[in-house]
């Protein structure tokens, strides 16, 4: 059973990295769409999603401790 645990952590980390990357991509698209349509709310939401995606990637890579102020999602 001890051998199964690292494999699960590895899969979970990959999932979190993909989730963070996906959120960053969607945020970039929203930000561009907000700029093109002149909608500041959509543009701000896009910027927010990019920042959250970066934090998720940092958490998945272990750069930020989950209890720190930067880890709030």
ROMIZA-418630 format. One record per atom (N, C-alpha, C, O): residue number from 1; atom name; x, y, z. Coordinates in pm, whole numbers. Each point is the difference from the previous one (the first is absolute). Last residue first. Example, Ala and Ser with C-alpha at 12.3 -4.5 7.8 and 13.67 -1.06 7.14 Angstrom:
BEGIN
k,a,X,Y,Z
2,N,1285,-225,708
2,CA,82,119,6
2,C,-77,109,73
2,O,51,111,17
1,N,-22,-683,-24
1,CA,-89,119,0
1,C,90,120,0
1,O,104,-2,66
This chain:
BEGIN
k,a,X,Y,Z
73,N,-784,3065,-224
73,CA,-58,-9,-136
73,C,-145,35,6
73,O,-68,-1,-102
72,N,564,49,404
72,CA,-146,13,-1
72,C,-50,0,-144
72,O,48,76,-83
71,N,420,-92,240
71,CA,-65,-124,-42
71,C,-152,10,-3
71,O,-67,-98,-33
70,N,396,434,186
70,CA,0,-10,-146
70,C,-77,-121,-50
70,O,-28,-10,-119
69,N,103,91,588
69,CA,-96,97,-53
69,C,-9,-10,-151
69,O,-107,27,-56
68,N,250,-473,323
68,CA,48,138,-14
68,C,-107,90,-59
68,O,-99,-48,-55
67,N,85,-444,132
67,CA,-49,83,109
67,C,42,147,-13
67,O,-41,83,82
66,N,175,-440,-396
66,CA,-144,18,-2
66,C,-55,92,109
66,O,-108,56,-16
65,N,603,-7,-206
65,CA,-62,-83,103
65,C,-151,27,1
65,O,-40,116,-10
64,N,374,-67,-420
64,CA,-72,76,100
64,C,-62,-98,99
64,O,-58,-101,-40
63,N,314,-65,-319
63,CA,72,124,25
63,C,-64,83,111
63,O,68,81,63
62,N,-192,-521,-287
62,CA,51,2,136
62,C,79,126,33
62,O,74,2,99
61,N,-333,-153,-502
61,CA,143,-21,-5
61,C,63,3,139
61,O,117,-34,16
60,N,-580,115,-69
60,CA,25,-134,-54
60,C,149,-31,-3
60,O,40,-115,19
59,N,-179,549,109
59,CA,-39,-99,101
59,C,31,-141,-46
59,O,48,-82,78
58,N,18,430,-384
58,CA,100,6,106
58,C,-31,-100,110
58,O,91,-65,52
57,N,-405,114,-396
57,CA,120,-66,-50
57,C,109,0,106
57,O,70,-101,17
56,N,-465,333,82
56,CA,-25,-145,-3
56,C,123,-75,-50
56,O,34,-106,54
55,N,-21,575,-64
55,CA,7,-49,138
55,C,-23,-150,3
55,O,68,-72,74
54,N,-119,287,-486
54,CA,141,1,41
54,C,16,-55,141
54,O,93,-77,27
53,N,-530,134,-190
53,CA,67,-109,-70
53,C,147,-9,37
53,O,54,-110,15
52,N,-304,473,143
52,CA,-38,-122,71
52,C,67,-121,-64
52,O,44,-91,70
51,N,15,506,-283
51,CA,69,-3,129
51,C,-31,-127,78
51,O,89,-60,60
50,N,-319,132,-464
50,CA,142,-22,-28
50,C,78,-11,131
50,O,83,-89,16
49,N,-537,206,9
49,CA,18,-141,-33
49,C,145,-33,-32
49,O,47,-109,33
48,N,-161,563,43
48,CA,-15,-78,123
48,C,25,-148,-27
48,O,71,-65,76
47,N,-86,354,-441
47,CA,124,22,76
47,C,-3,-81,129
47,O,101,-58,41
46,N,-491,56,-299
46,CA,108,-72,-68
46,C,131,13,75
46,O,72,-99,16
45,N,-437,352,128
45,CA,-21,-142,33
45,C,108,-86,-63
45,O,46,-97,60
44,N,-52,553,-170
44,CA,45,-20,138
44,C,-16,-145,44
44,O,85,-54,70
43,N,-253,173,-493
43,CA,145,13,-1
43,C,57,-24,140
43,O,100,-70,15
42,N,-564,89,-67
42,CA,53,-123,-58
42,C,152,1,0
42,O,63,-103,25
41,N,-274,494,117
41,CA,-30,-109,94
41,C,57,-132,-50
41,O,61,-75,76
40,N,-43,475,-346
40,CA,103,-7,105
40,C,-23,-113,101
40,O,95,-51,59
39,N,-223,125,-588
39,CA,-67,-38,125
39,C,104,-15,110
39,O,71,-101,5
38,N,-31,186,-502
38,CA,-6,117,86
38,C,-71,-26,130
38,O,-54,93,61
37,N,179,-395,-439
37,CA,-138,47,9
37,C,-16,124,86
37,O,-107,60,5
36,N,538,-262,-69
36,CA,-57,19,-135
36,C,-142,56,5
36,O,-37,81,-84
35,N,262,-194,489
35,CA,65,115,-63
35,C,-61,28,-136
35,O,-20,116,-37
34,N,-126,-496,269
34,CA,-44,122,69
34,C,61,124,-60
34,O,-66,104,-9
33,N,211,-522,-152
33,CA,-140,25,-38
33,C,-54,125,65
33,O,-72,77,-64
32,N,498,-223,193
32,CA,4,51,-138
32,C,-142,33,-47
32,O,-23,104,-62
31,N,58,-306,480
31,CA,63,131,6
31,C,5,64,-139
31,O,-30,119,-14
30,N,-124,-562,56
30,CA,-96,95,55
30,C,56,141,0
30,O,-70,96,-32
29,N,360,-440,-95
29,CA,-104,18,-102
29,C,-105,101,48
29,O,-42,87,-77
28,N,375,-214,383
28,CA,58,81,-108
28,C,-104,27,-109
28,O,-8,112,-50
27,N,-117,-402,398
27,CA,13,138,47
27,C,57,91,-106
27,O,-46,113,-15
26,N,27,-574,-70
26,CA,-135,58,-4
26,C,4,146,46
26,O,-68,85,-57
25,N,468,-321,92
25,CA,-36,17,-141
25,C,-138,64,-12
25,O,-18,94,-78
24,N,169,-210,509
24,CA,78,112,-53
24,C,-38,28,-145
24,O,-13,116,-39
23,N,-175,-490,246
23,CA,-59,122,55
23,C,75,123,-50
23,O,-61,104,-25
22,N,229,-527,-90
22,CA,-128,24,-66
22,C,-65,129,48
22,O,-56,75,-79
21,N,448,-220,294
21,CA,29,45,-136
21,C,-128,32,-75
21,O,-8,102,-70
20,N,-33,-292,497
20,CA,55,136,8
20,C,27,57,-137
20,O,-30,117,-26
19,N,-106,-564,50
19,CA,-110,87,43
19,C,47,144,6
19,O,-71,90,-46
18,N,390,-419,-37
18,CA,-84,18,-118
18,C,-115,94,34
18,O,-36,85,-82
17,N,312,-207,434
17,CA,75,84,-93
17,C,-82,28,-126
17,O,-1,112,-50
16,N,-176,-406,372
16,CA,0,136,49
16,C,75,94,-94
16,O,-42,114,-20
15,N,47,-576,-75
15,CA,-136,53,-15
15,C,-5,146,43
15,O,-60,83,-69
14,N,458,-314,141
14,CA,-19,25,-142
14,C,-138,60,-25
14,O,-14,92,-80
13,N,109,-232,515
13,CA,79,118,-34
13,C,-16,36,-146
13,O,-10,118,-33
12,N,-189,-515,187
12,CA,-69,115,56
12,C,75,129,-37
12,O,-64,99,-35
11,N,261,-509,-78
11,CA,-118,25,-83
11,C,-72,124,47
11,O,-45,81,-82
10,N,404,-221,343
10,CA,48,42,-130
10,C,-117,33,-93
10,O,3,101,-70
9,N,-91,-285,492
9,CA,45,137,13
9,C,46,55,-135
9,O,-26,116,-32
8,N,-87,-571,53
8,CA,-120,84,14
8,C,38,147,10
8,O,-65,84,-61
7,N,414,-394,56
7,CA,-65,2,-130
7,C,-125,88,4
7,O,-26,76,-93
6,N,265,-162,494
6,CA,67,97,-87
6,C,-64,11,-137
6,O,-4,107,-60
5,N,-185,-434,361
5,CA,-16,139,43
5,C,75,99,-88
5,O,-60,99,-40
4,N,85,-590,3
4,CA,-112,63,-69
4,C,-13,149,33
4,O,-48,77,-83
3,N,369,-373,293
3,CA,39,33,-137
3,C,-111,71,-75
3,O,29,75,-94
2,N,-92,-244,533
2,CA,86,117,5
2,C,44,42,-140
2,O,28,118,-24
1,N,-277,-518,100
1,CA,-81,119,0
1,C,86,126,0
1,O,-41,101,-56
